[in-house]
Amino acid sequence: MKVTINGVMKNYSAGITYEELANEYQEQYDNQIGLVCVNGKIRELMKKLDRDCEIKFFTMKDVIGHKTYVRTATMLLMKAIKDVAAGSISKCVVEYTIGHGYYCRPADGDTITPELVAKIEKRMHELVNAEARIYKRAYSAADAIELFAKQGMVDKEKLFRYRRSSYINVYEMEGYFDYNYGYMLPNAGYVKYFKLMPYAKGMMLLLPER
């Protein structure tokens, strides 16, 4: 495939991921590359090259790159909660932002202790260090409803019953499935900077600015 990046055309094999291309050009950027723009359309790094194209990279300093970082960090948090706190928290929601933090609380009146917050944060770091992959797959509406029903995500199960689309894109990280309204990073290793701390009846996920 003929690929033009930063005004220079090079040949690449079909099937190479955009993440591999980003890694080749990363040293030319001050910030971590998180997304690509392929012939004017934004694509996630886990996608594969399948046509001649012109590519532009977006980093975490760009608005869309930063939003992708936040979205991925939130999924990382929910995955960690599922792994270490499933017996203590039945459901946790991200409610709103406070400064540069995102307030999360149990939805069913469950209690979050400082010790539990520390365990969740430790698990998040373990997933980051392991570069836990994030996969994106298209499910039929019926299969997506069944999937989220099994995970106890009643809100998403109800949401998909009103979706007109036949297929729904679902993200998965080591057995944890979720639906997001935007782009995601290819693995947890991209979320290098965060802090989790107890706050009010829940906890705050602190993330860097652009």
N, C-alpha and C positions, 0 to 999 in steps of 0.2 A: 504494500500500500504506500502511496505517496502522501507524506504528511509534512505540512508546513508549520513550523514553530518559530516564533520570533523572526519571521521573514526568511527563514532558511528551510529548504525542502530536503527531506531525508526519506529513505525507504525503510519500512518496518514490516515485519510479518503480520499477516492477519491473525487476530486472536490474542495479540499482546494486550495486556490491560493498560488502562490509562494511568494506573498507579505506577507501573513500570516506566512509562514515559516520564511521569512526574519525577520519579527518583533520579532519572538521568539529568534532568534540568534543575533539580532542587538547589544546587550550589549557586545558581544564578539569582536566587531570591533570598531576601532577608528573612522572610516568614515562611512557615510551613505551607506547602501547597495542599489544598483540600478538595478542589473541584476543577473540572476542565470545561471549557466552552468549545464544542465541536461544530464547526460550520454554523455558528450562531446559536446553538442549542446547548444548554448546560447539561453535563453528564457527570455521574459519580465515578470515582476512581476505580471502583470494582468492575465497571463495565469494560468491554473489550473492543478493540479496534476492528471495524468491519467495512471500512470504506476509505477512499482518498478524502483527505480533509485538511482544514486549517484549524489549528488548536491554539487556544489561549488559556493560561492557567489563572486560577483564583487562589489566593492565600487566605489565611485566617485574619489578615488585616483588612480584607475586603468585607463589606457588609454581609454578603451571601456566605462567605467562608466562615465568618464568625458565628452566624446563625446555625450553620451546619455543625460547628464545634459544640455549641450549646445543646443542640438537639441530640448529638451523640453522647455528650456527657450525661444528659438526663436518662437516656436509655441505659447507659453504664450503671447509673445509680439504681435504677429499677431492677436491673439484673442482679446487682449485689444484694439488694433487699430480698429478692427471691431466694438467693443462695443461703444467706445467713440469718434472715429474720422472718422466714415464712411462718414459723411457729408463733411469732410475737406480733407480727403485723399482717393483717388479712389483706389490706389494700392501702396504698399510699398515693397521694396526688400532689402534683406541683400546682400551687395555688396562684402565686404572684411573685413579682420581683421586689426586692428591697435593696436599693443601691445596685451593687454588682452581684447580688446574691439571689437565689431562687428558693422561696420558702416551700418546704414539703411537709406534709402532715399526714398522719393516719386518718383514713376516711371513716373508720368505724369506732372512733373513740379509744383505739389501742394506745398504749403508752410507749414512748420512745425514751430510753434512758441514755445518759452519756456513754455508758459502757457499750450499748447496742450501736450507737452512732460510730464509735471507734471501730467496732467489728465490721460495720458496713464499709467504712472508709478503707480499712485494711483490705477487704475483699476487692474493692474498686482498684486499688493499686496492684493487686495480684493479677487482675484481668488486664490491666494496662501493660504490666511487665510481660505477660504472656502474649500480648498482641492478639487478644481474642478476636477472631474474624467476625465480621458482620455480613450476613448474606441477605440478598434481596430476591424474593421469589414472588411470582404472580399466582394467586390462588383464585379459584372460582368463588363467587360470593357465598355460595352454600358451604364450601370447604372452609372459608375464612370465618364464617359464623360458627361453625362447629369447633374450629380451632380455638377461638377466643372464649367460647362457652366452656371448654374443657379447662382453660386457664383461669376461669372465674372473672374474666373481664366483661362484665355484664353491659357496661356502657358501650363498649365497642361492638358487642354482639347486637345490641339494639340499633346502633348506628348503621351497621351494614345491612340491616333489614330494609332500610330506606334508600340504599344506594342503587342508582340506576345502572351503574357500570357492571358488566358481566364479570370482570376480573379486578382483584384488589392486590396492590403491592404490599407485601408483609416483610418486615425485617426480622432477622433471627440472630441471636448471639448465644451460642452454647446452650441451646434448648429454651431460651427465653424469646418469646415472640411478641412483636409490637407493631402497631401501625402508626406512621408519622406523616404529618402534612408537609413534608419537605425532604431535602436531600440529607444523606448520612455519609459519614466517613467510612473507609473500608475496614478498619479494625480499631479496637480500644486503645492501641498504642499511640494513636494520634492525640488522645486526650491526656497530655502530659501534665497540665497545670490545673489543679482544683483543690479545694479544701471543704471538708464536711464538718459542721459543728452543730451542737444542740442549740435550739432556739425556740422559745415559747413552748408550744405543745408538740413541736416537731423538730425540724432541723433545717439548716441553711446550706445549700450547695453554692459555694463561692467560686466564681469563674473569672478569668482575666478579661479586661476590656479588649477591643480590637487592637 
